[in-house]
Amino acid sequence: MSAQVRPMNNEGEENEWKRKLRRLLSHARSEHALVAMFLAPLELVRLQAMLLRQARAFSDIFIKKHAGFDQVLNQGLTNALDDWT
């Protein structure tokens, strides 16, 4: 997963990374929903459908769809890799 989590190099790159993970998670109505909403983007990163960026430790995390986002979602859950079995 380290290939998908990269630090931002310059201010110009931040323009394409507009969605903050914090803003997405702020809509959770319960602790269980918060956990699910946090794990979902991590699974999308694992499937290489989403990218994460963070400028430095403890700073905001920005999310962005990967170029192959639609392809990953169109494959469906039946074709998803299952690392848990």
N, CA, C and O atoms as CSV, one atom per row, in Angstrom:
chain,resi,resn,atom,element,x,y,z
A,1,MET,N,N,0.829,-1.191,0.000
A,1,MET,CA,C,0.000,0.000,0.000
A,1,MET,C,C,0.869,1.249,0.000
A,1,MET,O,O,0.372,2.321,-0.346
A,2,SER,N,N,2.120,1.165,0.364
A,2,SER,CA,C,2.953,2.355,0.453
A,2,SER,C,C,3.084,3.081,-0.874
A,2,SER,O,O,3.342,4.285,-0.885
A,3,ALA,N,N,2.917,2.396,-1.980
A,3,ALA,CA,C,3.000,3.053,-3.285
A,3,ALA,C,C,1.829,4.005,-3.500
A,3,ALA,O,O,1.954,4.978,-4.245
A,4,GLN,N,N,0.692,3.739,-2.859
A,4,GLN,CA,C,-0.473,4.582,-3.032
A,4,GLN,C,C,-0.501,5.741,-2.037
A,4,GLN,O,O,-1.210,6.720,-2.268
A,5,VAL,N,N,0.243,5.659,-0.945
A,5,VAL,CA,C,0.266,6.724,0.052
A,5,VAL,C,C,1.561,7.493,-0.140
A,5,VAL,O,O,2.637,7.031,0.240
A,6,ARG,N,N,1.442,8.683,-0.739
A,6,ARG,CA,C,2.630,9.464,-1.069
A,6,ARG,C,C,2.517,10.862,-0.502
A,6,ARG,O,O,1.423,11.425,-0.469
A,7,PRO,N,N,3.626,11.438,-0.054
A,7,PRO,CA,C,3.570,12.830,0.415
A,7,PRO,C,C,3.370,13.787,-0.750
A,7,PRO,O,O,3.786,13.502,-1.873
A,8,MET,N,N,2.734,14.920,-0.481
A,8,MET,CA,C,2.569,15.938,-1.527
A,8,MET,C,C,3.882,16.671,-1.718
A,8,MET,O,O,4.555,17.024,-0.750
A,9,ASN,N,N,4.241,16.899,-2.971
A,9,ASN,CA,C,5.517,17.527,-3.270
A,9,ASN,C,C,5.445,19.038,-3.382
A,9,ASN,O,O,6.378,19.730,-2.975
A,10,ASN,N,N,4.354,19.564,-3.924
A,10,ASN,CA,C,4.258,21.007,-4.077
A,10,ASN,C,C,2.815,21.452,-3.950
A,10,ASN,O,O,1.901,20.628,-3.962
A,11,GLU,N,N,2.615,22.732,-3.830
A,11,GLU,CA,C,1.271,23.286,-3.623
A,11,GLU,C,C,0.359,23.083,-4.832
A,11,GLU,O,O,-0.853,22.951,-4.666
A,12,GLY,N,N,0.915,23.056,-6.037
A,12,GLY,CA,C,0.108,22.871,-7.228
A,12,GLY,C,C,-0.596,21.527,-7.265
A,12,GLY,O,O,-1.707,21.419,-7.783
A,13,GLU,N,N,0.046,20.503,-6.719
A,13,GLU,CA,C,-0.556,19.182,-6.686
A,13,GLU,C,C,-1.785,19.141,-5.785
A,13,GLU,O,O,-2.682,18.328,-6.006
A,14,GLU,N,N,-1.838,19.999,-4.781
A,14,GLU,CA,C,-2.941,19.969,-3.829
A,14,GLU,C,C,-4.270,20.295,-4.496
A,14,GLU,O,O,-5.314,19.856,-4.015
A,15,ASN,N,N,-4.262,21.055,-5.596
A,15,ASN,CA,C,-5.494,21.420,-6.276
A,15,ASN,C,C,-6.265,20.207,-6.758
A,15,ASN,O,O,-7.496,20.224,-6.754
A,16,GLU,N,N,-5.566,19.143,-7.178
A,16,GLU,CA,C,-6.264,17.964,-7.649
A,16,GLU,C,C,-6.618,17.013,-6.502
A,16,GLU,O,O,-7.287,16.003,-6.720
A,17,TRP,N,N,-6.190,17.320,-5.324
A,17,TRP,CA,C,-6.457,16.498,-4.139
A,17,TRP,C,C,-7.373,17.276,-3.203
A,17,TRP,O,O,-6.965,17.629,-2.097
A,18,LYS,N,N,-8.592,17.546,-3.624
A,18,LYS,CA,C,-9.456,18.462,-2.895
A,18,LYS,C,C,-10.246,17.809,-1.762
A,18,LYS,O,O,-10.652,18.500,-0.828
A,19,ARG,N,N,-10.466,16.539,-1.819
A,19,ARG,CA,C,-11.297,15.891,-0.815
A,19,ARG,C,C,-10.467,15.478,0.394
A,19,ARG,O,O,-9.493,14.735,0.271
A,20,LYS,N,N,-10.857,15.961,1.540
A,20,LYS,CA,C,-10.179,15.583,2.764
A,20,LYS,C,C,-10.910,14.397,3.385
A,20,LYS,O,O,-12.140,14.359,3.435
A,21,LEU,N,N,-10.134,13.442,3.852
A,21,LEU,CA,C,-10.721,12.291,4.511
A,21,LEU,C,C,-11.505,12.734,5.743
A,21,LEU,O,O,-12.549,12.162,6.058
A,22,ARG,N,N,-11.007,13.745,6.433
A,22,ARG,CA,C,-11.685,14.258,7.628
A,22,ARG,C,C,-13.097,14.739,7.297
A,22,ARG,O,O,-14.029,14.494,8.063
A,23,ARG,N,N,-13.261,15.420,6.165
A,23,ARG,CA,C,-14.582,15.920,5.766
A,23,ARG,C,C,-15.523,14.758,5.464
A,23,ARG,O,O,-16.695,14.790,5.840
A,24,LEU,N,N,-15.016,13.746,4.795
A,24,LEU,CA,C,-15.820,12.565,4.500
A,24,LEU,C,C,-16.276,11.881,5.790
A,24,LEU,O,O,-17.438,11.496,5.912
A,25,LEU,N,N,-15.377,11.734,6.733
A,25,LEU,CA,C,-15.698,11.041,7.980
A,25,LEU,C,C,-16.581,11.866,8.903
A,25,LEU,O,O,-17.207,11.314,9.807
A,26,SER,N,N,-16.643,13.169,8.697
A,26,SER,CA,C,-17.442,14.029,9.576
A,26,SER,C,C,-18.937,13.765,9.439
A,26,SER,O,O,-19.715,14.205,10.285
A,27,HIS,N,N,-19.353,13.058,8.394
A,27,HIS,CA,C,-20.775,12.773,8.184
A,27,HIS,C,C,-21.241,11.506,8.895
A,27,HIS,O,O,-22.421,11.162,8.823
A,28,ALA,N,N,-20.345,10.813,9.575
A,28,ALA,CA,C,-20.717,9.588,10.283
A,28,ALA,C,C,-21.641,9.934,11.450
A,28,ALA,O,O,-21.408,10.888,12.193
A,29,ARG,N,N,-22.688,9.136,11.587
A,29,ARG,CA,C,-23.673,9.395,12.640
A,29,ARG,C,C,-23.461,8.554,13.885
A,29,ARG,O,O,-24.106,8.792,14.906
A,30,SER,N,N,-22.570,7.578,13.821
A,30,SER,CA,C,-22.278,6.744,14.984
A,30,SER,C,C,-20.828,6.286,14.909
A,30,SER,O,O,-20.171,6.447,13.880
A,31,GLU,N,N,-20.337,5.718,15.993
A,31,GLU,CA,C,-18.966,5.212,15.994
A,31,GLU,C,C,-18.811,4.058,15.012
A,31,GLU,O,O,-17.778,3.934,14.354
A,32,HIS,N,N,-19.832,3.217,14.912
A,32,HIS,CA,C,-19.781,2.092,13.972
A,32,HIS,C,C,-19.724,2.600,12.528
A,32,HIS,O,O,-18.985,2.063,11.703
A,33,ALA,N,N,-20.494,3.619,12.237
A,33,ALA,CA,C,-20.475,4.206,10.891
A,33,ALA,C,C,-19.118,4.833,10.606
A,33,ALA,O,O,-18.614,4.738,9.486
A,34,LEU,N,N,-18.524,5.469,11.601
A,34,LEU,CA,C,-17.206,6.081,11.440
A,34,LEU,C,C,-16.160,5.029,11.097
A,34,LEU,O,O,-15.334,5.236,10.209
A,35,VAL,N,N,-16.195,3.912,11.793
A,35,VAL,CA,C,-15.246,2.831,11.526
A,35,VAL,C,C,-15.427,2.303,10.107
A,35,VAL,O,O,-14.450,2.104,9.384
A,36,ALA,N,N,-16.675,2.077,9.710
A,36,ALA,CA,C,-16.942,1.573,8.357
A,36,ALA,C,C,-16.506,2.573,7.300
A,36,ALA,O,O,-15.938,2.192,6.276
A,37,MET,N,N,-16.772,3.864,7.546
A,37,MET,CA,C,-16.404,4.897,6.578
A,37,MET,C,C,-14.891,5.098,6.513
A,37,MET,O,O,-14.381,5.577,5.500
A,38,PHE,N,N,-14.173,4.745,7.563
A,38,PHE,CA,C,-12.713,4.825,7.551
A,38,PHE,C,C,-12.119,3.616,6.822
A,38,PHE,O,O,-11.147,3.751,6.079
A,39,LEU,N,N,-12.703,2.446,7.036
A,39,LEU,CA,C,-12.172,1.234,6.426
A,39,LEU,C,C,-12.468,1.144,4.924
A,39,LEU,O,O,-11.681,0.567,4.174
A,40,ALA,N,N,-13.583,1.703,4.486
A,40,ALA,CA,C,-13.947,1.622,3.073
A,40,ALA,C,C,-12.889,2.248,2.152
A,40,ALA,O,O,-12.492,1.611,1.176
A,41,PRO,N,N,-12.419,3.474,2.430
A,41,PRO,CA,C,-11.354,4.023,1.563
A,41,PRO,C,C,-10.063,3.212,1.630
A,41,PRO,O,O,-9.349,3.113,0.632
A,42,LEU,N,N,-9.753,2.630,2.786
A,42,LEU,CA,C,-8.547,1.804,2.876
A,42,LEU,C,C,-8.666,0.572,1.980
A,42,LEU,O,O,-7.691,0.157,1.354
A,43,GLU,N,N,-9.861,-0.008,1.924
A,43,GLU,CA,C,-10.071,-1.150,1.033
A,43,GLU,C,C,-9.962,-0.718,-0.423
A,43,GLU,O,O,-9.418,-1.456,-1.245
A,44,LEU,N,N,-10.470,0.464,-0.755
A,44,LEU,CA,C,-10.357,0.967,-2.126
A,44,LEU,C,C,-8.903,1.247,-2.494
A,44,LEU,O,O,-8.520,1.087,-3.653
A,45,VAL,N,N,-8.094,1.661,-1.532
A,45,VAL,CA,C,-6.654,1.829,-1.776
A,45,VAL,C,C,-6.022,0.474,-2.037
A,45,VAL,O,O,-5.203,0.330,-2.945
A,46,ARG,N,N,-6.400,-0.523,-1.242
A,46,ARG,CA,C,-5.854,-1.866,-1.415
A,46,ARG,C,C,-6.193,-2.419,-2.804
A,46,ARG,O,O,-5.374,-3.097,-3.423
A,47,LEU,N,N,-7.397,-2.126,-3.284
A,47,LEU,CA,C,-7.824,-2.585,-4.607
A,47,LEU,C,C,-7.298,-1.694,-5.733
A,47,LEU,O,O,-7.571,-1.951,-6.905
A,48,GLN,N,N,-6.551,-0.656,-5.384
A,48,GLN,CA,C,-5.975,0.314,-6.309
A,48,GLN,C,C,-7.044,1.084,-7.069
A,48,GLN,O,O,-6.908,1.342,-8.265
A,49,ALA,N,N,-8.113,1.450,-6.358
A,49,ALA,CA,C,-9.177,2.274,-6.928
A,49,ALA,C,C,-9.107,3.695,-6.391
A,49,ALA,O,O,-9.760,4.587,-6.933
A,50,MET,N,N,-8.335,3.924,-5.345
A,50,MET,CA,C,-8.261,5.228,-4.704
A,50,MET,C,C,-6.822,5.481,-4.258
A,50,MET,O,O,-6.082,4.548,-3.945
A,51,LEU,N,N,-6.443,6.745,-4.236
A,51,LEU,CA,C,-5.120,7.161,-3.772
A,51,LEU,C,C,-5.269,8.029,-2.537
A,51,LEU,O,O,-6.260,8.744,-2.392
A,52,LEU,N,N,-4.297,7.970,-1.656
A,52,LEU,CA,C,-4.251,8.817,-0.460
A,52,LEU,C,C,-2.974,9.639,-0.491
A,52,LEU,O,O,-1.941,9.181,-0.980
A,53,ARG,N,N,-3.050,10.845,0.030
A,53,ARG,CA,C,-1.856,11.702,0.158
A,53,ARG,C,C,-1.888,12.418,1.495
A,53,ARG,O,O,-2.947,12.787,2.002
A,54,GLN,N,N,-0.700,12.605,2.050
A,54,GLN,CA,C,-0.558,13.314,3.314
A,54,GLN,C,C,0.773,14.061,3.273
A,54,GLN,O,O,1.810,13.469,2.974
A,55,ALA,N,N,0.747,15.357,3.573
A,55,ALA,CA,C,1.950,16.181,3.477
A,55,ALA,C,C,2.984,15.831,4.540
A,55,ALA,O,O,4.183,15.811,4.263
A,56,ARG,N,N,2.520,15.558,5.751
A,56,ARG,CA,C,3.422,15.223,6.853
A,56,ARG,C,C,2.622,14.468,7.907
A,56,ARG,O,O,1.394,14.414,7.839
A,57,ALA,N,N,3.304,13.896,8.864
A,57,ALA,CA,C,2.643,13.131,9.916
A,57,ALA,C,C,1.611,13.993,10.637
A,57,ALA,O,O,1.876,15.153,10.953
A,58,PHE,N,N,0.460,13.434,10.891
A,58,PHE,CA,C,-0.636,14.068,11.629
A,58,PHE,C,C,-1.308,15.222,10.886
A,58,PHE,O,O,-2.110,15.942,11.480
A,59,SER,N,N,-0.999,15.417,9.596
A,59,SER,CA,C,-1.696,16.445,8.822
A,59,SER,C,C,-2.896,15.799,8.125
A,59,SER,O,O,-3.078,14.583,8.189
A,60,ASP,N,N,-3.710,16.619,7.462
A,60,ASP,CA,C,-4.888,16.101,6.777
A,60,ASP,C,C,-4.500,15.087,5.712
A,60,ASP,O,O,-3.444,15.193,5.087
A,61,ILE,N,N,-5.370,14.106,5.515
A,61,ILE,CA,C,-5.199,13.095,4.478
A,61,ILE,C,C,-6.156,13.445,3.352
A,61,ILE,O,O,-7.350,13.641,3.582
A,62,PHE,N,N,-5.636,13.524,2.138
A,62,PHE,CA,C,-6.437,13.847,0.964
A,62,PHE,C,C,-6.679,12.577,0.166
A,62,PHE,O,O,-5.809,11.710,0.089
A,63,ILE,N,N,-7.859,12.469,-0.426
A,63,ILE,CA,C,-8.217,11.284,-1.204
A,63,ILE,C,C,-8.527,11.674,-2.642
A,63,ILE,O,O,-8.965,12.789,-2.924
A,64,LYS,N,N,-8.289,10.725,-3.543
A,64,LYS,CA,C,-8.533,10.960,-4.968
A,64,LYS,C,C,-8.794,9.620,-5.636
A,64,LYS,O,O,-8.197,8.608,-5.270
A,65,LYS,N,N,-9.689,9.620,-6.616
A,65,LYS,CA,C,-9.926,8.397,-7.380
A,65,LYS,C,C,-8.693,8.083,-8.223
A,65,LYS,O,O,-8.092,8.977,-8.819
A,66,HIS,N,N,-8.331,6.825,-8.264
A,66,HIS,CA,C,-7.249,6.344,-9.117
A,66,HIS,C,C,-7.753,6.303,-10.556
A,66,HIS,O,O,-8.961,6.242,-10.787
A,67,ALA,N,N,-6.860,6.335,-11.504
A,67,ALA,CA,C,-7.260,6.287,-12.915
A,67,ALA,C,C,-8.064,5.026,-13.227
A,67,ALA,O,O,-8.918,5.047,-14.113
A,68,GLY,N,N,-7.805,3.937,-12.518
A,68,GLY,CA,C,-8.519,2.690,-12.749
A,68,GLY,C,C,-9.717,2.485,-11.849
A,68,GLY,O,O,-10.183,1.357,-11.689
A,69,PHE,N,N,-10.231,3.565,-11.250
A,69,PHE,CA,C,-11.357,3.475,-10.303
A,69,PHE,C,C,-12.566,2.772,-10.910
A,69,PHE,O,O,-13.091,1.825,-10.325
A,70,ASP,N,N,-13.007,3.229,-12.072
A,70,ASP,CA,C,-14.190,2.644,-12.705
A,70,ASP,C,C,-13.976,1.175,-13.058
A,70,ASP,O,O,-14.886,0.359,-12.913
A,71,GLN,N,N,-12.797,0.846,-13.513
A,71,GLN,CA,C,-12.490,-0.539,-13.869
A,71,GLN,C,C,-12.567,-1.443,-12.644
A,71,GLN,O,O,-13.120,-2.541,-12.714
A,72,VAL,N,N,-12.017,-0.986,-11.528
A,72,VAL,CA,C,-12.054,-1.783,-10.297
A,72,VAL,C,C,-13.492,-1.997,-9.850
A,72,VAL,O,O,-13.871,-3.113,-9.496
A,73,LEU,N,N,-14.300,-0.936,-9.864
A,73,LEU,CA,C,-15.684,-1.072,-9.432
A,73,LEU,C,C,-16.513,-1.904,-10.389
A,73,LEU,O,O,-17.422,-2.614,-9.959
A,74,ASN,N,N,-16.222,-1.833,-11.670
A,74,ASN,CA,C,-16.962,-2.624,-12.648
A,74,ASN,C,C,-16.651,-4.108,-12.563
A,74,ASN,O,O,-17.459,-4.929,-12.997
A,75,GLN,N,N,-15.504,-4.468,-12.016
A,75,GLN,CA,C,-15.162,-5.878,-11.855
A,75,GLN,C,C,-16.088,-6.552,-10.854
A,75,GLN,O,O,-16.322,-7.758,-10.932
A,76,GLY,N,N,-16.604,-5.789,-9.936
A,76,GLY,CA,C,-17.522,-6.331,-8.949
A,76,GLY,C,C,-16.819,-7.062,-7.823
A,76,GLY,O,O,-15.623,-7.345,-7.894
A,77,LEU,N,N,-17.562,-7.355,-6.808
A,77,LEU,CA,C,-17.005,-8.017,-5.634
A,77,LEU,C,C,-16.601,-9.455,-5.908
A,77,LEU,O,O,-15.750,-9.999,-5.205
A,78,THR,N,N,-17.187,-10.073,-6.902
A,78,THR,CA,C,-16.852,-11.469,-7.177
A,78,THR,C,C,-15.428,-11.624,-7.678
A,78,THR,O,O,-14.815,-12.673,-7.479
A,79,ASN,N,N,-14.895,-10.605,-8.320
A,79,ASN,CA,C,-13.528,-10.670,-8.831
A,79,ASN,C,C,-12.511,-10.032,-7.893
A,79,ASN,O,O,-11.313,-10.074,-8.173
A,80,ALA,N,N,-12.955,-9.447,-6.794
A,80,ALA,CA,C,-12.039,-8.782,-5.864
A,80,ALA,C,C,-11.163,-9.809,-5.164
A,80,ALA,O,O,-11.600,-10.918,-4.855
A,81,LEU,N,N,-9.940,-9.421,-4.924
A,81,LEU,CA,C,-9.012,-10.309,-4.222
A,81,LEU,C,C,-9.426,-10.393,-2.758
A,81,LEU,O,O,-9.765,-9.389,-2.133
A,82,ASP,N,N,-9.393,-11.595,-2.235
A,82,ASP,CA,C,-9.740,-11.812,-0.837
A,82,ASP,C,C,-8.501,-12.293,-0.097
A,82,ASP,O,O,-8.129,-13.463,-0.181
A,83,ASP,N,N,-7.873,-11.387,0.623
A,83,ASP,CA,C,-6.648,-11.720,1.357
A,83,ASP,C,C,-6.933,-12.327,2.722
A,83,ASP,O,O,-5.997,-12.684,3.437
A,84,TRP,N,N,-8.182,-12.451,3.099
A,84,TRP,CA,C,-8.537,-12.896,4.443
A,84,TRP,C,C,-8.724,-14.399,4.551
A,84,TRP,O,O,-8.870,-14.919,5.657
A,85,THR,N,N,-8.724,-15.113,3.427
A,85,THR,CA,C,-8.941,-16.558,3.506
A,85,THR,C,C,-7.652,-17.319,3.326
A,85,THR,O,O,-7.651,-18.549,3.365
